[in-house]
Amino acid sequence: YTIPDNVINIGDYAFTDCASLTSVTIPNSVTSIGMFAFTRCTSLTSMMIPNSVTSFGMYAFSYCSGLTSAAIPNSMTTVGSYAFYFCTGLTNVAIPNSVISIGNSAFTRCTSLTSVAIPDSVMSIGNDAFTFCTSLTSMIIPDSVTSIGNRAFQSCANLTNLTFLGNAPPLGGSVFYNVSGTIYYYYGTTGWGTTYGGLPTVMMGAPAPQVGGGSNVGIQSSNFLFTVSGVVNQTIVVEASTNLINWQPVWTNTLSGTSTNFADLEWTNYTRRFYRVQSW
């Protein structure tokens, strides 16, 4: 279906339940798309929204289960609330760097969505924005994000890797409920602890940990012991080897201060044993 080029607004419910509609050409004259405009257009497979469009209403493309890709125009500053709600076939979406907020439930239950690139213009991620996006495995949160709403990633059961490029933004409630992933953040950013939203955190980019620097080095109380120095919240791994070729992790610790002691309880079981320290 081709919308005439003198149309400036696609009204509320304009194409609701047009289940046989397979394609729509939207002219550059259109500046807004109304609420529920394409709801349950289940045969639509893609949607190209022209740059003339500056807004679309709630549920504009909701329940379009056949929609596999969508490009949001760079004229928009917000991905509207419930915009792609229950678009279960949506595998990818392009969000331009004009967008500063992702609305409430914008991508709720987009169960086929495998990746989303959030541009560094986005400042807020709304309530339930990605709830039940069960195919998401990783997400990069840019340093522009200053707030994440309630349940934003709830029940994204396969989301195992969330990397934050900036300081820890304030979280709403139950943001990571039923998520078993790990939060990665960079050394030098602030607001982080050993957990964030209930998920474990791992610091990246910190200076390499050092062996020594303390008085506790050598054999003490029948154990071989040495001090490991690093930075607060840095996760360190001590590896051991008998031949300097094959290394095995023997101890992992997240520093609560700038140093800690490692004690090898099994050192007498080996003729010789070498150690090295790495960070995650």
Stockholm file with secondary structure:
# STOCKHOLM 1.0

chainA/1-280         YTIPDNVINIGDYAFTDCASLTSVTIPNSVTSIGMFAFTRCTSLTSMMIPNSVTSFGMYAFSYCSGLTSAAIPNSMTTVGSYAFYFCTGLTNVAIPNSVISIGNSAFTRCTSLTSVAIPDSVMSIGNDAFTFCTSLTSMIIPDSVTSIGNRAFQSCANLTNLTFLGNAPPLGGSVFYNVSGTIYYYYGTTGWGTTYGGLPTVMMGAPAPQVGGGSNVGIQSSNFLFTVSGVVNQTIVVEASTNLINWQPVWTNTLSGTSTNFADLEWTNYTRRFYRVQSW
#=GR chainA/1-280 SS CBCCTTCCEECTTTTTTCTTCCCCBCCTTCCEECTTTTTTCTTCCEEECCTTCCEECTTTTTTCTTCCEEECCTTCSEECTTTTTTCTTCCEEECCTTCCEECTTTTTTCTTCCEECCCTTCCEECTTTTTTCTTCCEEEECTTCCEECTTTTTTCTTCCEEEESSSCCCBCTTTTTTCCCEEEEETTCCSCCSEETTEEEEEESCCCCEECCSSCCEEETTEEEEEEECCTTCEEEEEEESSSSSCEEEEEEECSSSEEEEEETTGGGSSCCEEEEEEC
#=GC SS_cons         CBCCTTCCEECTTTTTTCTTCCCCBCCTTCCEECTTTTTTCTTCCEEECCTTCCEECTTTTTTCTTCCEEECCTTCSEECTTTTTTCTTCCEEECCTTCCEECTTTTTTCTTCCEECCCTTCCEECTTTTTTCTTCCEEEECTTCCEECTTTTTTCTTCCEEEESSSCCCBCTTTTTTCCCEEEEETTCCSCCSEETTEEEEEESCCCCEECCSSCCEEETTEEEEEEECCTTCEEEEEEESSSSSCEEEEEEECSSSEEEEEETTGGGSSCCEEEEEEC
//
